[in-house]
Amino acid sequence: MAVGTVKWFNDAKGFGFIEPEGGGADVFAHFSAVQMEGFRTLKQGSRVSYELVQGPKGDLAQNICPLQVDDPGTTAAATQDSAA
């Protein structure tokens, strides 16, 4: 699987582009390829993993999975709450 960063994603139109981690041309991302529950969208700047496939108009991403990033602020707050 490839990894990249969401360059932009338009919720209204249901598509956007991913910038590959290793460089190269941006990869088309359609909401139908996003693997998540509920409203399928991607947040600009978030890291994702995906399968790169060749579409009729160029590279496109399939099986897009947002990668979880631990937020240090959230972790610290949770630790403080549990210590109280």
PDB file with SEQRES, HELIX, SHEET and CRYST1 records, atoms N, CA, C and O in Angstrom:
SEQRES   1 A   84  MET ALA VAL GLY THR VAL LYS TRP PHE ASN ASP ALA LYS          
SEQRES   2 A   84  GLY PHE GLY PHE ILE GLU PRO GLU GLY GLY GLY ALA ASP          
SEQRES   3 A   84  VAL PHE ALA HIS PHE SER ALA VAL GLN MET GLU GLY PHE          
SEQRES   4 A   84  ARG THR LEU LYS GLN GLY SER ARG VAL SER TYR GLU LEU          
SEQRES   5 A   84  VAL GLN GLY PRO LYS GLY ASP LEU ALA GLN ASN ILE CYS          
SEQRES   6 A   84  PRO LEU GLN VAL ASP ASP PRO GLY THR THR ALA ALA ALA          
SEQRES   7 A   84  THR GLN ASP SER ALA ALA                                      
HELIX    1 AA1 PHE A   31  ALA A   33  5                                   3    
HELIX    2 AA2 PRO A   72  ALA A   83  1                                  12    
SHEET    1 AA1 6 ALA A   2  ASN A  10  0                                        
SHEET    2 AA1 6 PHE A  15  PRO A  20 -1                                        
SHEET    3 AA1 6 VAL A  27  HIS A  30 -1                                        
SHEET    4 AA1 6 GLY A  58  PRO A  66  1                                        
SHEET    5 AA1 6 ARG A  47  GLY A  55 -1                                        
SHEET    6 AA1 6 ALA A   2  ASN A  10 -1                                        
CRYST1    1.000    1.000    1.000  90.00  90.00  90.00 P 1           1          
ATOM      1  N   MET A   1       0.841  -1.195   0.000  1.00  0.00           N  
ATOM      2  CA  MET A   1       0.000   0.000   0.000  1.00  0.00           C  
ATOM      3  C   MET A   1       0.876   1.244   0.000  1.00  0.00           C  
ATOM      4  O   MET A   1       1.949   1.274   0.601  1.00  0.00           O  
ATOM      5  N   ALA A   2       0.397   2.248  -0.678  1.00  0.00           N  
ATOM      6  CA  ALA A   2       1.088   3.534  -0.725  1.00  0.00           C  
ATOM      7  C   ALA A   2       0.590   4.419   0.417  1.00  0.00           C  
ATOM      8  O   ALA A   2      -0.488   4.192   0.968  1.00  0.00           O  
ATOM      9  N   VAL A   3       1.383   5.422   0.760  1.00  0.00           N  
ATOM     10  CA  VAL A   3       1.019   6.383   1.799  1.00  0.00           C  
ATOM     11  C   VAL A   3       1.191   7.777   1.228  1.00  0.00           C  
ATOM     12  O   VAL A   3       2.117   8.036   0.460  1.00  0.00           O  
ATOM     13  N   GLY A   4       0.289   8.676   1.611  1.00  0.00           N  
ATOM     14  CA  GLY A   4       0.379  10.051   1.148  1.00  0.00           C  
ATOM     15  C   GLY A   4      -0.381  10.990   2.060  1.00  0.00           C  
ATOM     16  O   GLY A   4      -0.916  10.586   3.093  1.00  0.00           O  
ATOM     17  N   THR A   5      -0.419  12.260   1.655  1.00  0.00           N  
ATOM     18  CA  THR A   5      -1.096  13.312   2.410  1.00  0.00           C  
ATOM     19  C   THR A   5      -2.202  13.899   1.550  1.00  0.00           C  
ATOM     20  O   THR A   5      -2.001  14.170   0.366  1.00  0.00           O  
ATOM     21  N   VAL A   6      -3.368  14.095   2.147  1.00  0.00           N  
ATOM     22  CA  VAL A   6      -4.492  14.674   1.411  1.00  0.00           C  
ATOM     23  C   VAL A   6      -4.151  16.124   1.069  1.00  0.00           C  
ATOM     24  O   VAL A   6      -3.967  16.956   1.959  1.00  0.00           O  
ATOM     25  N   LYS A   7      -4.068  16.414  -0.222  1.00  0.00           N  
ATOM     26  CA  LYS A   7      -3.748  17.769  -0.682  1.00  0.00           C  
ATOM     27  C   LYS A   7      -4.981  18.647  -0.540  1.00  0.00           C  
ATOM     28  O   LYS A   7      -4.906  19.752  -0.002  1.00  0.00           O  
ATOM     29  N   TRP A   8      -6.113  18.155  -1.023  1.00  0.00           N  
ATOM     30  CA  TRP A   8      -7.402  18.814  -0.821  1.00  0.00           C  
ATOM     31  C   TRP A   8      -8.496  17.807  -1.115  1.00  0.00           C  
ATOM     32  O   TRP A   8      -8.290  16.838  -1.847  1.00  0.00           O  
ATOM     33  N   PHE A   9      -9.674  18.050  -0.530  1.00  0.00           N  
ATOM     34  CA  PHE A   9     -10.831  17.189  -0.757  1.00  0.00           C  
ATOM     35  C   PHE A   9     -12.087  18.038  -0.653  1.00  0.00           C  
ATOM     36  O   PHE A   9     -12.301  18.714   0.354  1.00  0.00           O  
ATOM     37  N   ASN A  10     -12.918  18.007  -1.688  1.00  0.00           N  
ATOM     38  CA  ASN A  10     -14.147  18.794  -1.743  1.00  0.00           C  
ATOM     39  C   ASN A  10     -15.326  17.888  -1.382  1.00  0.00           C  
ATOM     40  O   ASN A  10     -15.698  17.011  -2.162  1.00  0.00           O  
ATOM     41  N   ASP A  11     -15.912  18.097  -0.202  1.00  0.00           N  
ATOM     42  CA  ASP A  11     -17.042  17.277   0.246  1.00  0.00           C  
ATOM     43  C   ASP A  11     -18.230  17.376  -0.699  1.00  0.00           C  
ATOM     44  O   ASP A  11     -18.887  16.371  -0.972  1.00  0.00           O  
ATOM     45  N   ALA A  12     -18.514  18.572  -1.201  1.00  0.00           N  
ATOM     46  CA  ALA A  12     -19.679  18.784  -2.064  1.00  0.00           C  
ATOM     47  C   ALA A  12     -19.550  18.013  -3.376  1.00  0.00           C  
ATOM     48  O   ALA A  12     -20.534  17.480  -3.888  1.00  0.00           O  
ATOM     49  N   LYS A  13     -18.338  17.956  -3.915  1.00  0.00           N  
ATOM     50  CA  LYS A  13     -18.122  17.259  -5.185  1.00  0.00           C  
ATOM     51  C   LYS A  13     -17.736  15.798  -4.985  1.00  0.00           C  
ATOM     52  O   LYS A  13     -17.866  14.988  -5.903  1.00  0.00           O  
ATOM     53  N   GLY A  14     -17.261  15.458  -3.786  1.00  0.00           N  
ATOM     54  CA  GLY A  14     -16.943  14.068  -3.480  1.00  0.00           C  
ATOM     55  C   GLY A  14     -15.607  13.572  -4.004  1.00  0.00           C  
ATOM     56  O   GLY A  14     -15.420  12.367  -4.176  1.00  0.00           O  
ATOM     57  N   PHE A  15     -14.678  14.478  -4.259  1.00  0.00           N  
ATOM     58  CA  PHE A  15     -13.365  14.043  -4.707  1.00  0.00           C  
ATOM     59  C   PHE A  15     -12.291  15.037  -4.305  1.00  0.00           C  
ATOM     60  O   PHE A  15     -12.576  16.148  -3.858  1.00  0.00           O  
ATOM     61  N   GLY A  16     -11.049  14.607  -4.476  1.00  0.00           N  
ATOM     62  CA  GLY A  16      -9.904  15.456  -4.180  1.00  0.00           C  
ATOM     63  C   GLY A  16      -8.644  14.764  -4.655  1.00  0.00           C  
ATOM     64  O   GLY A  16      -8.693  13.879  -5.508  1.00  0.00           O  
ATOM     65  N   PHE A  17      -7.507  15.174  -4.095  1.00  0.00           N  
ATOM     66  CA  PHE A  17      -6.233  14.610  -4.517  1.00  0.00           C  
ATOM     67  C   PHE A  17      -5.335  14.323  -3.326  1.00  0.00           C  
ATOM     68  O   PHE A  17      -5.368  15.017  -2.310  1.00  0.00           O  
ATOM     69  N   ILE A  18      -4.526  13.268  -3.483  1.00  0.00           N  
ATOM     70  CA  ILE A  18      -3.555  12.851  -2.485  1.00  0.00           C  
ATOM     71  C   ILE A  18      -2.164  13.093  -3.054  1.00  0.00           C  
ATOM     72  O   ILE A  18      -1.889  12.765  -4.209  1.00  0.00           O  
ATOM     73  N   GLU A  19      -1.292  13.669  -2.233  1.00  0.00           N  
ATOM     74  CA  GLU A  19       0.103  13.874  -2.620  1.00  0.00           C  
ATOM     75  C   GLU A  19       0.897  12.672  -2.115  1.00  0.00           C  
ATOM     76  O   GLU A  19       0.993  12.472  -0.904  1.00  0.00           O  
ATOM     77  N   PRO A  20       1.474  11.860  -3.020  1.00  0.00           N  
ATOM     78  CA  PRO A  20       2.212  10.670  -2.593  1.00  0.00           C  
ATOM     79  C   PRO A  20       3.411  11.021  -1.717  1.00  0.00           C  
ATOM     80  O   PRO A  20       4.079  12.029  -1.945  1.00  0.00           O  
ATOM     81  N   GLU A  21       3.678  10.186  -0.717  1.00  0.00           N  
ATOM     82  CA  GLU A  21       4.775  10.418   0.218  1.00  0.00           C  
ATOM     83  C   GLU A  21       6.130  10.455  -0.485  1.00  0.00           C  
ATOM     84  O   GLU A  21       7.000  11.235  -0.099  1.00  0.00           O  
ATOM     85  N   GLY A  22       6.319   9.636  -1.496  1.00  0.00           N  
ATOM     86  CA  GLY A  22       7.599   9.571  -2.199  1.00  0.00           C  
ATOM     87  C   GLY A  22       7.731  10.570  -3.330  1.00  0.00           C  
ATOM     88  O   GLY A  22       8.720  10.543  -4.062  1.00  0.00           O  
ATOM     89  N   GLY A  23       6.753  11.452  -3.489  1.00  0.00           N  
ATOM     90  CA  GLY A  23       6.774  12.413  -4.581  1.00  0.00           C  
ATOM     91  C   GLY A  23       6.059  11.867  -5.808  1.00  0.00           C  
ATOM     92  O   GLY A  23       5.535  10.753  -5.786  1.00  0.00           O  
ATOM     93  N   GLY A  24       6.041  12.639  -6.855  1.00  0.00           N  
ATOM     94  CA  GLY A  24       5.367  12.228  -8.077  1.00  0.00           C  
ATOM     95  C   GLY A  24       4.051  12.950  -8.243  1.00  0.00           C  
ATOM     96  O   GLY A  24       3.715  13.847  -7.470  1.00  0.00           O  
ATOM     97  N   ALA A  25       3.308  12.549  -9.262  1.00  0.00           N  
ATOM     98  CA  ALA A  25       2.038  13.192  -9.589  1.00  0.00           C  
ATOM     99  C   ALA A  25       0.995  12.933  -8.508  1.00  0.00           C  
ATOM    100  O   ALA A  25       0.970  11.863  -7.900  1.00  0.00           O  
ATOM    101  N   ASP A  26       0.134  13.924  -8.275  1.00  0.00           N  
ATOM    102  CA  ASP A  26      -0.962  13.763  -7.320  1.00  0.00           C  
ATOM    103  C   ASP A  26      -1.887  12.647  -7.786  1.00  0.00           C  
ATOM    104  O   ASP A  26      -2.010  12.380  -8.982  1.00  0.00           O  
ATOM    105  N   VAL A  27      -2.535  12.000  -6.824  1.00  0.00           N  
ATOM    106  CA  VAL A  27      -3.399  10.852  -7.100  1.00  0.00           C  
ATOM    107  C   VAL A  27      -4.852  11.237  -6.835  1.00  0.00           C  
ATOM    108  O   VAL A  27      -5.170  11.777  -5.776  1.00  0.00           O  
ATOM    109  N   PHE A  28      -5.730  10.963  -7.794  1.00  0.00           N  
ATOM    110  CA  PHE A  28      -7.156  11.259  -7.680  1.00  0.00           C  
ATOM    111  C   PHE A  28      -7.777  10.399  -6.584  1.00  0.00           C  
ATOM    112  O   PHE A  28      -7.499   9.203  -6.494  1.00  0.00           O  
ATOM    113  N   ALA A  29      -8.617  11.012  -5.752  1.00  0.00           N  
ATOM    114  CA  ALA A  29      -9.301  10.302  -4.666  1.00  0.00           C  
ATOM    115  C   ALA A  29     -10.797  10.592  -4.739  1.00  0.00           C  
ATOM    116  O   ALA A  29     -11.206  11.752  -4.683  1.00  0.00           O  
ATOM    117  N   HIS A  30     -11.614   9.550  -4.864  1.00  0.00           N  
ATOM    118  CA  HIS A  30     -13.076   9.682  -4.913  1.00  0.00           C  
ATOM    119  C   HIS A  30     -13.649   9.186  -3.589  1.00  0.00           C  
ATOM    120  O   HIS A  30     -13.128   8.244  -2.993  1.00  0.00           O  
ATOM    121  N   PHE A  31     -14.730   9.829  -3.132  1.00  0.00           N  
ATOM    122  CA  PHE A  31     -15.309   9.465  -1.828  1.00  0.00           C  
ATOM    123  C   PHE A  31     -15.678   7.989  -1.747  1.00  0.00           C  
ATOM    124  O   PHE A  31     -15.627   7.405  -0.665  1.00  0.00           O  
ATOM    125  N   SER A  32     -16.047   7.374  -2.866  1.00  0.00           N  
ATOM    126  CA  SER A  32     -16.460   5.968  -2.851  1.00  0.00           C  
ATOM    127  C   SER A  32     -15.304   5.026  -2.510  1.00  0.00           C  
ATOM    128  O   SER A  32     -15.539   3.870  -2.158  1.00  0.00           O  
ATOM    129  N   ALA A  33     -14.054   5.506  -2.609  1.00  0.00           N  
ATOM    130  CA  ALA A  33     -12.888   4.681  -2.296  1.00  0.00           C  
ATOM    131  C   ALA A  33     -12.440   4.829  -0.847  1.00  0.00           C  
ATOM    132  O   ALA A  33     -11.533   4.122  -0.408  1.00  0.00           O  
ATOM    133  N   VAL A  34     -13.067   5.744  -0.095  1.00  0.00           N  
ATOM    134  CA  VAL A  34     -12.684   5.986   1.300  1.00  0.00           C  
ATOM    135  C   VAL A  34     -13.303   4.907   2.184  1.00  0.00           C  
ATOM    136  O   VAL A  34     -14.515   4.696   2.165  1.00  0.00           O  
ATOM    137  N   GLN A  35     -12.456   4.225   2.960  1.00  0.00           N  
ATOM    138  CA  GLN A  35     -12.900   3.137   3.826  1.00  0.00           C  
ATOM    139  C   GLN A  35     -13.111   3.654   5.244  1.00  0.00           C  
ATOM    140  O   GLN A  35     -12.185   3.668   6.055  1.00  0.00           O  
ATOM    141  N   MET A  36     -14.343   4.081   5.536  1.00  0.00           N  
ATOM    142  CA  MET A  36     -14.684   4.544   6.884  1.00  0.00           C  
ATOM    143  C   MET A  36     -16.191   4.479   7.047  1.00  0.00           C  
ATOM    144  O   MET A  36     -16.926   4.432   6.061  1.00  0.00           O  
ATOM    145  N   GLU A  37     -16.644   4.476   8.274  1.00  0.00           N  
ATOM    146  CA  GLU A  37     -18.072   4.460   8.576  1.00  0.00           C  
ATOM    147  C   GLU A  37     -18.654   5.860   8.422  1.00  0.00           C  
ATOM    148  O   GLU A  37     -17.941   6.853   8.559  1.00  0.00           O  
ATOM    149  N   GLY A  38     -19.941   5.934   8.140  1.00  0.00           N  
ATOM    150  CA  GLY A  38     -20.622   7.225   8.072  1.00  0.00           C  
ATOM    151  C   GLY A  38     -20.251   8.020   6.836  1.00  0.00           C  
ATOM    152  O   GLY A  38     -20.005   7.455   5.770  1.00  0.00           O  
ATOM    153  N   PHE A  39     -20.213   9.330   6.986  1.00  0.00           N  
ATOM    154  CA  PHE A  39     -19.915  10.246   5.887  1.00  0.00           C  
ATOM    155  C   PHE A  39     -18.460  10.079   5.474  1.00  0.00           C  
ATOM    156  O   PHE A  39     -17.550  10.320   6.267  1.00  0.00           O  
ATOM    157  N   ARG A  40     -18.246   9.670   4.240  1.00  0.00           N  
ATOM    158  CA  ARG A  40     -16.891   9.397   3.764  1.00  0.00           C  
ATOM    159  C   ARG A  40     -16.257  10.665   3.204  1.00  0.00           C  
ATOM    160  O   ARG A  40     -16.653  11.164   2.151  1.00  0.00           O  
ATOM    161  N   THR A  41     -15.274  11.169   3.924  1.00  0.00           N  
ATOM    162  CA  THR A  41     -14.568  12.382   3.529  1.00  0.00           C  
ATOM    163  C   THR A  41     -13.116  12.266   3.959  1.00  0.00           C  
ATOM    164  O   THR A  41     -12.752  11.370   4.721  1.00  0.00           O  
ATOM    165  N   LEU A  42     -12.290  13.177   3.465  1.00  0.00           N  
ATOM    166  CA  LEU A  42     -10.885  13.230   3.850  1.00  0.00           C  
ATOM    167  C   LEU A  42     -10.553  14.647   4.266  1.00  0.00           C  
ATOM    168  O   LEU A  42     -11.002  15.607   3.640  1.00  0.00           O  
ATOM    169  N   LYS A  43      -9.772  14.779   5.314  1.00  0.00           N  
ATOM    170  CA  LYS A  43      -9.393  16.092   5.823  1.00  0.00           C  
ATOM    171  C   LYS A  43      -8.060  16.517   5.202  1.00  0.00           C  
ATOM    172  O   LYS A  43      -7.100  15.747   5.181  1.00  0.00           O  
ATOM    173  N   GLN A  44      -8.016  17.742   4.701  1.00  0.00           N  
ATOM    174  CA  GLN A  44      -6.791  18.274   4.113  1.00  0.00           C  
ATOM    175  C   GLN A  44      -5.647  18.170   5.112  1.00  0.00           C  
ATOM    176  O   GLN A  44      -5.795  18.538   6.278  1.00  0.00           O  
ATOM    177  N   GLY A  45      -4.499  17.662   4.646  1.00  0.00           N  
ATOM    178  CA  GLY A  45      -3.324  17.531   5.499  1.00  0.00           C  
ATOM    179  C   GLY A  45      -3.224  16.212   6.241  1.00  0.00           C  
ATOM    180  O   GLY A  45      -2.186  15.922   6.836  1.00  0.00           O  
ATOM    181  N   SER A  46      -4.287  15.399   6.221  1.00  0.00           N  
ATOM    182  CA  SER A  46      -4.231  14.123   6.937  1.00  0.00           C  
ATOM    183  C   SER A  46      -3.477  13.082   6.107  1.00  0.00           C  
ATOM    184  O   SER A  46      -3.468  13.138   4.878  1.00  0.00           O  
ATOM    185  N   ARG A  47      -2.845  12.129   6.804  1.00  0.00           N  
ATOM    186  CA  ARG A  47      -2.112  11.061   6.131  1.00  0.00           C  
ATOM    187  C   ARG A  47      -3.057   9.894   5.892  1.00  0.00           C  
ATOM    188  O   ARG A  47      -3.902   9.574   6.729  1.00  0.00           O  
ATOM    189  N   VAL A  48      -2.898   9.263   4.731  1.00  0.00           N  
ATOM    190  CA  VAL A  48      -3.742   8.137   4.352  1.00  0.00           C  
ATOM    191  C   VAL A  48      -2.893   7.047   3.702  1.00  0.00           C  
ATOM    192  O   VAL A  48      -1.825   7.313   3.151  1.00  0.00           O  
ATOM    193  N   SER A  49      -3.390   5.828   3.778  1.00  0.00           N  
ATOM    194  CA  SER A  49      -2.807   4.737   2.999  1.00  0.00           C  
ATOM    195  C   SER A  49      -3.820   4.405   1.911  1.00  0.00           C  
ATOM    196  O   SER A  49      -5.021   4.605   2.089  1.00  0.00           O  
ATOM    197  N   TYR A  50      -3.330   3.900   0.788  1.00  0.00           N  
ATOM    198  CA  TYR A  50      -4.212   3.622  -0.344  1.00  0.00           C  
ATOM    199  C   TYR A  50      -3.530   2.670  -1.318  1.00  0.00           C  
ATOM    200  O   TYR A  50      -2.312   2.496  -1.298  1.00  0.00           O  
ATOM    201  N   GLU A  51      -4.347   2.059  -2.170  1.00  0.00           N  
ATOM    202  CA  GLU A  51      -3.833   1.236  -3.257  1.00  0.00           C  
ATOM    203  C   GLU A  51      -3.837   2.095  -4.508  1.00  0.00           C  
ATOM    204  O   GLU A  51      -4.848   2.718  -4.833  1.00  0.00           O  
ATOM    205  N   LEU A  52      -2.720   2.132  -5.208  1.00  0.00           N  
ATOM    206  CA  LEU A  52      -2.592   2.923  -6.423  1.00  0.00           C  
ATOM    207  C   LEU A  52      -2.991   2.065  -7.617  1.00  0.00           C  
ATOM    208  O   LEU A  52      -2.417   0.999  -7.841  1.00  0.00           O  
ATOM    209  N   VAL A  53      -3.975   2.532  -8.383  1.00  0.00           N  
ATOM    210  CA  VAL A  53      -4.410   1.826  -9.586  1.00  0.00           C  
ATOM    211  C   VAL A  53      -4.436   2.804 -10.756  1.00  0.00           C  
ATOM    212  O   VAL A  53      -4.539   4.017 -10.573  1.00  0.00           O  
ATOM    213  N   GLN A  54      -4.342   2.245 -11.960  1.00  0.00           N  
ATOM    214  CA  GLN A  54      -4.368   3.065 -13.165  1.00  0.00           C  
ATOM    215  C   GLN A  54      -5.812   3.173 -13.645  1.00  0.00           C  
ATOM    216  O   GLN A  54      -6.442   2.166 -13.970  1.00  0.00           O  
ATOM    217  N   GLY A  55      -6.330   4.397 -13.688  1.00  0.00           N  
ATOM    218  CA  GLY A  55      -7.676   4.650 -14.177  1.00  0.00           C  
ATOM    219  C   GLY A  55      -7.628   5.148 -15.606  1.00  0.00           C  
ATOM    220  O   GLY A  55      -6.542   5.305 -16.163  1.00  0.00           O  
ATOM    221  N   PRO A  56      -8.781   5.401 -16.217  1.00  0.00           N  
ATOM    222  CA  PRO A  56      -8.820   5.864 -17.610  1.00  0.00           C  
ATOM    223  C   PRO A  56      -8.169   7.234 -17.821  1.00  0.00           C  
ATOM    224  O   PRO A  56      -7.743   7.554 -18.930  1.00  0.00           O  
ATOM    225  N   LYS A  57      -8.093   8.043 -16.758  1.00  0.00           N  
ATOM    226  CA  LYS A  57      -7.513   9.384 -16.889  1.00  0.00           C  
ATOM    227  C   LYS A  57      -6.220   9.545 -16.094  1.00  0.00           C  
ATOM    228  O   LYS A  57      -5.734  10.665 -15.933  1.00  0.00           O  
ATOM    229  N   GLY A  58      -5.657   8.452 -15.597  1.00  0.00           N  
ATOM    230  CA  GLY A  58      -4.420   8.527 -14.818  1.00  0.00           C  
ATOM    231  C   GLY A  58      -4.529   7.747 -13.519  1.00  0.00           C  
ATOM    232  O   GLY A  58      -5.448   6.950 -13.332  1.00  0.00           O  
ATOM    233  N   ASP A  59      -3.574   7.990 -12.620  1.00  0.00           N  
ATOM    234  CA  ASP A  59      -3.534   7.276 -11.342  1.00  0.00           C  
ATOM    235  C   ASP A  59      -4.718   7.652 -10.465  1.00  0.00           C  
ATOM    236  O   ASP A  59      -5.133   8.810 -10.420  1.00  0.00           O  
ATOM    237  N   LEU A  60      -5.258   6.647  -9.763  1.00  0.00           N  
ATOM    238  CA  LEU A  60      -6.302   6.920  -8.782  1.00  0.00           C  
ATOM    239  C   LEU A  60      -6.125   6.014  -7.582  1.00  0.00           C  
ATOM    240  O   LEU A  60      -5.523   4.944  -7.668  1.00  0.00           O  
ATOM    241  N   ALA A  61      -6.659   6.466  -6.466  1.00  0.00           N  
ATOM    242  CA  ALA A  61      -6.521   5.742  -5.201  1.00  0.00           C  
ATOM    243  C   ALA A  61      -7.761   4.889  -4.945  1.00  0.00           C  
ATOM    244  O   ALA A  61      -8.889   5.331  -5.164  1.00  0.00           O  
ATOM    245  N   GLN A  62      -7.536   3.669  -4.481  1.00  0.00           N  
ATOM    246  CA  GLN A  62      -8.601   2.764  -4.063  1.00  0.00           C  
ATOM    247  C   GLN A  62      -8.316   2.344  -2.626  1.00  0.00           C  
ATOM    248  O   GLN A  62      -7.174   2.403  -2.169  1.00  0.00           O  
ATOM    249  N   ASN A  63      -9.359   1.919  -1.917  1.00  0.00           N  
ATOM    250  CA  ASN A  63      -9.214   1.454  -0.528  1.00  0.00           C  
ATOM    251  C   ASN A  63      -8.437   2.458   0.324  1.00  0.00           C  
ATOM    252  O   ASN A  63      -7.455   2.105   0.977  1.00  0.00           O  
ATOM    253  N   ILE A  64      -8.890   3.709   0.307  1.00  0.00           N  
ATOM    254  CA  ILE A  64      -8.237   4.783   1.054  1.00  0.00           C  
ATOM    255  C   ILE A  64      -8.582   4.649   2.537  1.00  0.00           C  
ATOM    256  O   ILE A  64      -9.756   4.604   2.906  1.00  0.00           O  
ATOM    257  N   CYS A  65      -7.554   4.586   3.382  1.00  0.00           N  
ATOM    258  CA  CYS A  65      -7.746   4.465   4.829  1.00  0.00           C  
ATOM    259  C   CYS A  65      -7.010   5.589   5.540  1.00  0.00           C  
ATOM    260  O   CYS A  65      -5.785   5.676   5.458  1.00  0.00           O  
ATOM    261  N   PRO A  66      -7.747   6.457   6.243  1.00  0.00           N  
ATOM    262  CA  PRO A  66      -7.074   7.492   7.036  1.00  0.00           C  
ATOM    263  C   PRO A  66      -6.189   6.839   8.091  1.00  0.00           C  
ATOM    264  O   PRO A  66      -6.598   5.876   8.740  1.00  0.00           O  
ATOM    265  N   LEU A  67      -4.972   7.362   8.263  1.00  0.00           N  
ATOM    266  CA  LEU A  67      -4.050   6.844   9.272  1.00  0.00           C  
ATOM    267  C   LEU A  67      -4.249   7.617  10.558  1.00  0.00           C  
ATOM    268  O   LEU A  67      -4.290   8.847  10.547  1.00  0.00           O  
ATOM    269  N   GLN A  68      -4.373   6.908  11.663  1.00  0.00           N  
ATOM    270  CA  GLN A  68      -4.583   7.540  12.962  1.00  0.00           C  
ATOM    271  C   GLN A  68      -3.278   8.129  13.465  1.00  0.00           C  
ATOM    272  O   GLN A  68      -2.229   7.488  13.401  1.00  0.00           O  
ATOM    273  N   VAL A  69      -3.350   9.350  13.964  1.00  0.00           N  
ATOM    274  CA  VAL A  69      -2.190  10.011  14.556  1.00  0.00           C  
ATOM    275  C   VAL A  69      -2.560  10.364  15.982  1.00  0.00           C  
ATOM    276  O   VAL A  69      -3.579  11.012  16.223  1.00  0.00           O  
ATOM    277  N   ASP A  70      -1.739   9.941  16.925  1.00  0.00           N  
ATOM    278  CA  ASP A  70      -2.003  10.273  18.323  1.00  0.00           C  
ATOM    279  C   ASP A  70      -1.774  11.754  18.536  1.00  0.00           C  
ATOM    280  O   ASP A  70      -0.719  12.283  18.184  1.00  0.00           O  
ATOM    281  N   ASP A  71      -2.758  12.425  19.110  1.00  0.00           N  
ATOM    282  CA  ASP A  71      -2.658  13.847  19.413  1.00  0.00           C  
ATOM    283  C   ASP A  71      -2.063  13.978  20.808  1.00  0.00           C  
ATOM    284  O   ASP A  71      -2.711  13.604  21.786  1.00  0.00           O  
ATOM    285  N   PRO A  72      -0.833  14.507  20.925  1.00  0.00           N  
ATOM    286  CA  PRO A  72      -0.206  14.601  22.247  1.00  0.00           C  
ATOM    287  C   PRO A  72      -1.045  15.391  23.248  1.00  0.00           C  
ATOM    288  O   PRO A  72      -1.054  15.055  24.432  1.00  0.00           O  
ATOM    289  N   GLY A  73      -1.742  16.418  22.810  1.00  0.00           N  
ATOM    290  CA  GLY A  73      -2.578  17.217  23.706  1.00  0.00           C  
ATOM    291  C   GLY A  73      -3.723  16.402  24.268  1.00  0.00           C  
ATOM    292  O   GLY A  73      -4.054  16.521  25.448  1.00  0.00           O  
ATOM    293  N   THR A  74      -4.329  15.576  23.434  1.00  0.00           N  
ATOM    294  CA  THR A  74      -5.442  14.742  23.871  1.00  0.00           C  
ATOM    295  C   THR A  74      -4.955  13.689  24.857  1.00  0.00           C  
ATOM    296  O   THR A  74      -5.608  13.434  25.869  1.00  0.00           O  
ATOM    297  N   THR A  75      -3.819  13.082  24.568  1.00  0.00           N  
ATOM    298  CA  THR A  75      -3.275  12.054  25.448  1.00  0.00           C  
ATOM    299  C   THR A  75      -2.948  12.635  26.819  1.00  0.00           C  
ATOM    300  O   THR A  75      -3.250  12.019  27.841  1.00  0.00           O  
ATOM    301  N   ALA A  76      -2.334  13.815  26.848  1.00  0.00           N  
ATOM    302  CA  ALA A  76      -1.978  14.450  28.122  1.00  0.00           C  
ATOM    303  C   ALA A  76      -3.229  14.788  28.923  1.00  0.00           C  
ATOM    304  O   ALA A  76      -3.258  14.591  30.137  1.00  0.00           O  
ATOM    305  N   ALA A  77      -4.254  15.292  28.261  1.00  0.00           N  
ATOM    306  CA  ALA A  77      -5.497  15.649  28.953  1.00  0.00           C  
ATOM    307  C   ALA A  77      -6.160  14.401  29.525  1.00  0.00           C  
ATOM    308  O   ALA A  77      -6.670  14.427  30.646  1.00  0.00           O  
ATOM    309  N   ALA A  78      -6.156  13.319  28.769  1.00  0.00           N  
ATOM    310  CA  ALA A  78      -6.769  12.084  29.242  1.00  0.00           C  
ATOM    311  C   ALA A  78      -6.006  11.539  30.442  1.00  0.00           C  
ATOM    312  O   ALA A  78      -6.609  11.027  31.385  1.00  0.00           O  
ATOM    313  N   THR A  79      -4.683  11.647  30.408  1.00  0.00           N  
ATOM    314  CA  THR A  79      -3.865  11.174  31.521  1.00  0.00           C  
ATOM    315  C   THR A  79      -4.141  11.989  32.777  1.00  0.00           C  
ATOM    316  O   THR A  79      -4.239  11.430  33.870  1.00  0.00           O  
ATOM    317  N   GLN A  80      -4.267  13.304  32.633  1.00  0.00           N  
ATOM    318  CA  GLN A  80      -4.542  14.161  33.781  1.00  0.00           C  
ATOM    319  C   GLN A  80      -5.907  13.853  34.371  1.00  0.00           C  
ATOM    320  O   GLN A  80      -6.058  13.835  35.593  1.00  0.00           O  
ATOM    321  N   ASP A  81      -6.911  13.610  33.526  1.00  0.00           N  
ATOM    322  CA  ASP A  81      -8.252  13.300  34.008  1.00  0.00           C  
ATOM    323  C   ASP A  81      -8.267  11.988  34.788  1.00  0.00           C  
ATOM    324  O   ASP A  81      -8.930  11.888  35.820  1.00  0.00           O  
ATOM    325  N   SER A  82      -7.546  10.989  34.303  1.00  0.00           N  
ATOM    326  CA  SER A  82      -7.557   9.698  34.978  1.00  0.00           C  
ATOM    327  C   SER A  82      -6.758   9.738  36.280  1.00  0.00           C  
ATOM    328  O   SER A  82      -7.000   8.926  37.173  1.00  0.00           O  
ATOM    329  N   ALA A  83      -5.809  10.671  36.404  1.00  0.00           N  
ATOM    330  CA  ALA A  83      -5.008  10.782  37.622  1.00  0.00           C  
ATOM    331  C   ALA A  83      -5.765  11.504  38.731  1.00  0.00           C  
ATOM    332  O   ALA A  83      -5.406  11.374  39.901  1.00  0.00           O  
ATOM    333  N   ALA A  84      -6.792  12.254  38.391  1.00  0.00           N  
ATOM    334  CA  ALA A  84      -7.535  13.058  39.387  1.00  0.00           C  
ATOM    335  C   ALA A  84      -8.433  12.222  40.251  1.00  0.00           C  
ATOM    336  O   ALA A  84      -9.116  12.752  41.127  1.00  0.00           O  
TER     337      ALA A  84                                                      
END                                                                             
